[in-house]
Amino acid sequence: MVNLEEIVEKIRSYASAQWKPLNDEDSRKPAETIEKSGDVELLAEPRKALKHFDSSLAKESHYFNIYAIDSSSRVVETPYVFVAITTGSLLSRFTGKAVDCPPIGFITGAVEDACRFLTIIPSFQAPVDFDDRLRKFLYTENPAGMRYDHDYNKYVILEEARLLTESYLVSKSVEEGLLEDSILLVDGPLIYPSTIEVSTPYSARFEVYRSSLEAINRARLALWGILRERNALAIGIVKRLYKSYYLSSCDPLRLGVSDINDEAYLTALSRSIAGEEGLRPYILGPLRIRTTMSNSTRIDRVAWYVGIPRRLYTSKTPLTHYTHYRVEVLGDIADESVLKPVVYDSLNIGSLLPVSIIIADRRARKFSSILAQYLVFSMGLEKAGLHQYLTI
């Protein structure tokens, strides 16, 4: 990895020429995006909103055109520089076709060309001066055009880099004709929330972060539209339901709760189902979720919540008996046939989550781990420098 060695040498020589790092502790405060909307509507009668899986949903059709996409990020941090490594994979477990960022050939040293996968932010006022040949591997500014500096929140940087990497992979796959007449399972929401929460309210840059995420969303919307033109459908698989509050905002089952996250809502529902009817897979929905962007553009998504039992029998345990996730598509497709490829890739083969998503996740994580370990070794650091941001 000749190019990476040159980047490491640039960082090392830069740090030795500086004097005192800047204090940027605020930029390291945890921040995460939260999904909230006051415009959520149940598209079914309340008594029909909750139903158990029909066996035909899992076995009626066969799908061999399923692709999945996921990304991963790792951080190598020293007192003088913050380095974020972002990798991603778009693949089909049925055909073995895949597009990676960076490509495998770059990691093995077979090729020198690659996509952007590094974000390097020095803890000094002066930027690191990279030439054009090395800059092509770097994210240097956010999608709204603001340069990354030591005050920019590090968690937001990781979020933006992962989304930009995924957009690159979809665009690259479209160019190569990979996604014609296919299903693309996306790990996460199709439209990313622009509501950001931090551990303490501190940042004057919230509007900067919001405008950046909106720029990403506009680009993603364009990509999903291009896929539809090629008879391909993007389906979002949202696992982190503790970060969304859609169900309690419309309370489709009249549980009488408010302002609790979707994970808590579904946990209460699942315990009731398990106590009354035993452990059975179920679907809740469809719901229409409307997002209004800053330019007053309204984006509609149709979503179902899926509950799949973790075990065959109930047991006395504080853990939930179910795995929950949300399945969503853009537009007004309220047809349950959307769920068929998701169920085919998960429940039909004995998995709680779509297997294609799991494989893409592991592949992306392996790439980011390899690159992070290489940088740690090259910079003479300890592995402890990798740990702070791994849960993001």
QUIHU-V578437 format. One record per helix or strand of 2 or more residues. SS is the DSSP state (alpha for helix, beta for strand). FROM is the first residue (numbers start at 1). TO is the last residue. Records with the same first field share a line. If there is no record, write none. Layout:
SS = FROM-TO  FROM-TO
This chain:
alpha = 2-17  25-28  46-48  55-59  104-108  132-135  154-175  206-229  241-243  246-250  262-277  338-344  347-349  355-379  383-386
beta = 31-35  40-42  50-52  66-77  81-91  98-101  118-122  183-188  195-198  233-238  282-292  298-309  322-330
